[in-house]
Amino acid sequence: MADGCTVLLTFDFDAEALWEGAYGITTPSTLSRGAYGANLGMPRLLALLARYGIAATFFVPGITAERYPDLVRRAHGAGHEIGHHGYLHVSPTTQTEDEERAALERGLEVLERITGERPRGYRSPSWDLSPHSLRLLADHDFLYDSSLMAWDAPYLVRVDEGPRDLVEVPISWELDDAPYFLFAFRPAYRVGLADPERVFRIWRAEFDAAYAEEGTVCYTMHPQIIGRHHRLALLEQLIRHVRQYPAARFARAVDVARAYRAGVEGGAR
Ligand SMILES: [Zn+2]
């Protein structure tokens, strides 16, 4: 993106589906961690974003949208983008092509029914794609994917070495809240529980460098993780830091992808 620095706040609103779909854990206490993201994480995030007038992107698994349609509608109604995040939050790398297509179509149907708008962006539940994913996304008229990590700013990914391509809005584990904060015993021990000040320093340094080069920085958070008070304070600190810079702007992933696509077609790149 030309003209200043672009900051994307993206949220993977997984709720229970993170634990069920990705890890196969369905015990009550574990599932209740996911529910926290819906009960408190989402309302707190929506209030914080409204306070600063920021439009963000929420990637939502179909089953989570079915469980919490009012929250998804509220986010959509507030001007946030709702992106596709699988149906059961199962990794496409573990699915057959038919299973992956079915999950994609079911998620599309649910999100479109609830918001009245067809999602244009997809983020894999496992942040990884199968050999079929990009083709399935192109077949279903997606504008962009957000699961790959080859760049800071948007770039194009070819579909099956053919003529079609998709915009990629890249992510990174360093700019995701889960590796720093997510504590768990199962399915594997995760230390998590990082000091938010440390994470703020890392995220601020990424923004400062992106600002200096008029680049793009994309953060990912999970309502059930960032929604705790001491971590929300980190997000607010980051927002306030970005706001000090006049040439920095917050944007939704879909708007960044559209602008990038328009630039490519206009021969700007
Ligand atoms: Zn997720």
Residues whose N, C-alpha, C, O or C-beta is under 5 A from the ligand:
A	BS01	ZN	D12 D14 P125
